[in-house]
Amino acid sequence: MIRRNRKKRMHGFVLPAPFTGVVVAGSLFALSYIWLGCRCDSLGRDIKALEIEKSQLKKEILNEESRWTKMKSPSNIEMILAKHNIVMTWPRQDQIIRLSEAGPYLSAPYKKTDHSLTYVKREKVVIHD
């Protein structure tokens, strides 16, 4: 009788485990490097777009401030009053009330005695339902 070879035969080739580990680790490192590069590029584009938007908003702010300054100029106010047929004059001296000092219109407890800063405290009652 013929003896059979009972050793297991592998079909294909055997890849050593350390080499496989190095290849997998290298590929993970390469993929993470590529991912980080793409992420940095996208963040750079986002930052650039936000900087452009910031400069445009700054321009708009300056334009609006300029327009507001022009609108509140005395000559423009007089022109708009004339356009809407509103006649306004400066007040007479007896129509002006100065509030820098306590006048006769304030009662005694509210008169200011010294020229230091005063603060008003508002007290509220807290009601819990």
Secondary structure, DSSP 8 states (H G I E B T S, - for coil): ------S---SS----HHHHHHHHHHHHHHHHHHHHHHHHHHHHHHHHHHHHHHHHHHHHHHHHHHHHHHHTSHHHHHHHHHHTT-------GGG----SS--TTS-GGG---SSS-------------
